[in-house]
Amino acid sequence: MQTLVNSSAGVFIIIIMIAVGYALAARHWFNDDSTALIAKLVTQVALPPYMIISITKDFSHDQLATLLPNLRFPVISMLLLFELSIIVARFIKVDASRRGLFESMFFNSNTVFVGLPINLALFGQRSLPFVLVYYMANTTIFWTLGVYLIQRDGANQEGLSLKTVLQKVFSAPLIGFIIGVILVLLDWHLPSFLTQSFTYLGNLTTPLSMLFIGISIYNAGLKNIRFGKDQLGVLAGRFIFAPLLMTALVYPSHMPPLMKQVFILQSCMPVMTNAPVVARLYNTDADFAAVMVTETTLGALLMVPLMMFLLGQLF
């Protein structure tokens, strides 16, 4: 019962912040430029220092050495989900013009804008390194295999340049994580004025992320939600197959229980917010991608209390 109460409180915190973003968007406080600005503030200003501070504060050299090998679990999970997505797409007869997009959304999670703040709200700062291990795998696979699949659907067959792919993979949050790891491994300490400044900036991460989600849900329009076979297929991938597969992988392992919980929760986060952008770039079904971002984001808010209850029973 206590687990259910704690998880419900964390979810209510998330819902309130998202509702504020939705309400402000409904009052037309934001336009496309301001929404893009919030996204940049989170990913390029708030997240990198947050990761540096959290890694250097909470982890030692030995702890990191035992943490990073567990990167194999999200990698294996997503590759298996990719294989499963091919089977599901053929079984429900997804149209060839969106099959690659379907498969990409099936196995990739929104680990930053949704996954990170949800884990911080539910588990606290101690969950951050585990979130970032999953993020490293997820962002690399999306900007390589995931983008290739979306590109395959479109009329525009010009691929992303190697430089662009590397810029996407080695994003500002990941660079912040790497810097934090290097500082810990070398046993270097930041000056106090940098530590305090990075802490203030990092504290912007969760509220701005939640406002962004609320704005995005309003902009997508709840009236556009559909539940055809393709939509249900992606929802099944995100909220049924992904957590079941991750649970099967991590349950018998010897990793810390909190890491198992974070990995399972991260696995069933919504579709990547980048999916509609990439789909539009390659002239594929960007509207389908946008609808799935909305549906899976709303679905995640319903799934989180259930997952927290189940995780409490398992671990």
Sequence and secondary structure as in RCSB ss.txt:
>XXXX:A:sequence
MQTLVNSSAGVFIIIIMIAVGYALAARHWFNDDSTALIAKLVTQVALPPYMIISITKDFSHDQLATLLPNLRFPV
ISMLLLFELSIIVARFIKVDASRRGLFESMFFNSNTVFVGLPINLALFGQRSLPFVLVYYMANTTIFWTLGVYLI
QRDGANQEGLSLKTVLQKVFSAPLIGFIIGVILVLLDWHLPSFLTQSFTYLGNLTTPLSMLFIGISIYNAGLKNI
RFGKDQLGVLAGRFIFAPLLMTALVYPSHMPPLMKQVFILQSCMPVMTNAPVVARLYNTDADFAAVMVTETTLGA
LLMVPLMMFLLGQLF
>XXXX:A:secstr
 HHHHHHHHHHHHHHHHHHHHHHHHHTT   HHHHHHHHHIIIIIIHHHHHHHHHHHH  HHHHHHHGGGGHHHH
HHHHHHHHHHHHHHHHTT  TTTHHHHHHHHH   TTTTHHHHHHHHH GGGHHHHHHHHHHHHHHIIIIIHHHH
HHHSS      HHHHHHHHT HHHHHHHHHHHHHHTT    HHHHHHHHHHHTTHHHHHHHHHHHHHHHH GGG 
   HHHHHHHHIIIIIHHHHHHHHHTTS S HHHHHHHHHHHT    THHHHHHHHTTS HHHHHHHHHHHHHHH
HHHHHHHHHHHHHH 
